Amino acid sequence: MRSRRLVVVVVASVLFLPLFPPTTALARDLPGPCHLHAEDGETVQAFAARTIRCAVRRLGPVPGDAARALCIARRESGLNPSATSSTGKYRGLFQHARKYWDWRYETFTKPAWELPERVLHGRTNAVVTVRMVRGSGNWKDAGWPVKDCR
């Protein structure tokens, strides 16, 4: 009787364990929020807009939702993830101050997300911005006046 139970347990383990891979393998496969790919023919600006909408949906809410986030990014960079101010002090979709970027990246991202550290990476810039705004409670306190983006 006892050996029969052992056989049942061993057979069940062999059959069902492959259905439940170890959690570490699953974590490696998760690329973090808004790991999107540009569609064929999609412009840089359209891809940036889609990334911002995703960040707001996944990491928000933020005041004004995605419409305000898009308006501010359009005003700041023209939805160009590589935008740099004429002085070089501000960079990326939301024109983050270069001197604060390292702290912002460390504070508002998670190592498990494996986001690129570059401020000029659109996805990283959008994720950091949305988390900053959500944490601050509004755009102005996070560093972006709403102005004409109401």
Order of alpha helices (4+ residues) and beta strands (2+ residues): alpha-alpha-alpha-alpha-beta-beta-alpha-alpha-alpha
